[in-house]
């Protein structure tokens, strides 16, 4: 009889193909070293060991989970052992958040009402709420190949959420690029093309007040979206700058030109802020 997998078990990413092949050969040569753990009639931990046993023709051994916290057990057994990255943990947390742990499970030091909240998932997986939010967005709007790449640790959540903002065809093109720097160059170009298609039309030099106000509001919305997508709420400007230096291809002449335009726009925003503050003071 084929065993089903518990939802908590399925929250963890699949093992990489080469690692699974190595597990199959190890079990074939030495047998099953660790039992498969069962909870509520389904496999809670050890689905890869179970699949490897079936492939080898070896009878798997089972043990029933008898602890107080199956979620904490799954995380403890897998996150450290499998060396999951922050992005991979974020994807796991996004699958656990707001999930019911189990029908017969009701006694946990970490959970209430058998539901994992986003805050609890963030603490258990040691990731930020922002990472979980981005992972949820990726799973909602990203193509399956993108989700699989992030689960495998090949693409970060920070990069993945930008890819997921594009249309499926563009996502597929980017996911197919294996090396990070070429992929990020193409991502930058794709985002620019998308932005140009949705750009805000500038008002005429002499424009009605309504058009100018509407243009200003649209620009501020885009700036707010940029700030929200770029910087974690808990991240300082210095940390943001360090992350950009580490992740972006600064040898690109195009990127250098874009930075110059951003700096020019930043100076304009400072002037706008000063003008608005002055207007508020005058009205007061």
N, C-alpha and C positions, 0 to 999 in steps of 0.2 A: 504493500500500500504506500502510495506517495504521500509524504507529509506536506502540510501547508506551512507557510512562513508567517510568523506573527508580524503585525504592522510595525512594532518597534524594531524588529529585525530588519525590515525592508526600508526603514529610514536611513540605514547606513548604505553607502555606495558599494557597488559591486567591486570585487577584487579585480585588479588588472589581469589581463589574459596571461601574461608571462608568469605572474605570481601564482595564478590558479594552476597553471600547468606544472609549476614546481611543486605545489601542494599535492597534486594528483600523483606525481612521481614519488614523493616522499611517503604518502600513504600506501602506494603500491609496494614500496620497498620495505617499509617498517610498520605498516598497519596504522590504525587510528590511535593517536596518542591521547587526545582529549575528547571526552564524550560530547555529544550534541545536546544542548540544553533545551528542554521543552517547557512551555508555559501555556496554560489554557488550551492544551491539545495541539499547539502549533510550535514550530521551531523558534525559540527566542534568540539563541546564539549558536552559531556554527553552521549556517546554511551552506557555506562553501565547503566545509568539511563533509557535510552530508552529500552534496552534489559530487564531490570527489570520490566518496565511497561508492556511490552508485556507478560512477564511470569506471572504477576499478573492479567492480563486482565484489566489493567487500561489504559485509553486513555492518552498518553503522550501530554504534552503541549510544543509548539515550539515558539522560538523567533528568529528573523533574526539578525545576527551579523551586526552591523552598525558602527564598529570602523574603524581605519585606518590601523591596523596591526594585521591580524589574527594569525600570527605566535607568536608574543609576547603575544597575548591573550591566546593562547593554553598553552604556557609555564607557564605564570603567574597563570592560573587557575589550572594547574595540578602538576607542579614540587614541589612547596612548600606544597600544600594541601595533596599530596600523599606521601610526605617525601621520594622522590626518592633518592637512594644512588648515589655516584659518578659514579659507574659502570653502573647503570641504566640510568643516564643522558648521559653517554658516548654512550650507545646504541641508545638512542633517537637522539643524535647529529649525529651519523653515518648515520641514516636514513634521517635526514634533509639535510645533507651536499650535495650540488650540486643538490638539488631538486627544481623544479619550484613550487612556492607557489600557484599560481592559475591563471586561464585564464583571469579573469576579474580584477585581483588584480594588481595594478600598482603604488600605492602611499604608500610608507613606509619610515619611518625615519631610519630604520635599514638595509634595503635591497636595492639592485640595480638590475635592469633588471629582477626582480622577481625570482632570483636565490639565494639560500642560499649557501655562500661559507663555506669552512671548518673553516676558522678563525671566521666567523660570528657565525656559529653553536657553536664553542668552547666558545665564549664570552657569548652567550645567555644561554647556559647550564652550564657555569662555570666549564668547564673541559679542560684538556690540549689537544693539538693537538695529542700528543702521545696516549692518551686514545682513541681518535676518530679513529686513525689509527689502533690500536689494535682491536677496536670494528668492524671496517670494515673487518679486516682479519678474525675475528671470524665468521661474517655473511657469508663470502665467503667460508671458509673452515670447519667451525664447523657444526656438525650435528644439526638438528632442536631442539633436546632435550637439547643440550648445550646452544643454543641461548635462549630457553625458560627459562632455569635455571638462566641465567644472567639477562634476562628481569625481572624475579621475584625477583632478589636480593639475590638468594641463592648461587651464585658463582660470584666472582669478575672478572672484565675484565682482571686484571693482571694474575690471575690463568687461566682464560678461554682461553687466547691466547696461553698458553702453551699446554693446552688440545687439542686445535684446530690444533696444529702442528702434532698430532699423527693420526694414521689411524682411520677410523670410528668405527671399533670394539673396539679399545682401548678407544676412546672417550666415547662410550656407557657404557663401564665398569666403567669408572671414574665418569660419570654423575650419575650413579646409586648409588654411595656411598654418603649418605646424610651428614655424619659428616665431618667437614673440615679437621681435623688432619689425620684421616685414609685416606681420599681422597688425601691429599698432600703427604703422604708417598707412596701411590700407584703411584701417578703422578711422583714423583722423580724416582721410580723404572722403570716406563714405559719410561721416558725420557732417563735413563741410558741404557736401553735395545735398544732403538732406536738409540742412539749415538754409541753403540757398533757395531750395524749392519752396520752403515755408517762410522765407524772409519777410520782414515787415516792410512794406513800401514806405519810403520817406515822404513826408508831406511836402507840398510845394513851398518855396521860400516864403511866399505870402500865402498863408493858409488860414482857414477859419479856425477859431479857437477850439471848436469841438474836435477837429481833426488833429490838432496839435496835442490836445489832452489825451486823445485816444492813442496816438503814437507814443507819447510818453508812458502811458500805462502799459502798453504792449512791451516796450523796451524793459521796463522795470520787472514785468513778469518773467521775461526771458533771463534777465540777470538773476532774479531770485531762483529760477530753475537751475541755472548754472551753479550758483552757490550751493544749492541743496544737493545737486548731483555730484559735486566735486569734493565738498568738505564734509567729513563726519562731524556731527554736532559736538562730539567730545574732542575734536582735533583742533589744535592750535594752528595759527597761520604758519608757524615755523615747521610744525610737523607736516602740514600740507605741502609746503615747499620741498621738504626733504623727500616726501613720497613721490612728488612729481619728478624730481631729479633722478630718483632711482628707477622710475618706471617708464619715463619718456625718452625718445630717441633725440637727444639734443644735437646730434650731428646733422640733422635735417635742416637745410636752408629754409624750407617751407615753414618749419616749426619756429625758427628764429624770426621769420617775418611775421608770423601770427602773434608771437609774443610781443613784438613791437606794437602791433595794432591793439593788443590787450592793454599794454601799458598806456597807450594814448587814450583809450577808452576809460581807463581807470582815472586818469587825470581829469577827464570830463565829468566822471561821477563825483569826484571830490568837489569840483566847481558847482555841480548841481546840488550837492549836500550843503555847501556853504550858502548858496542862493536861497535854498529852502529854509535854512535856519534863520537867515537874515529876514526873510519874509515873515516867519513866525514871530520873531522878536518885534518887528515893526507893527504887526497886528495886535500884539499884546500891549 
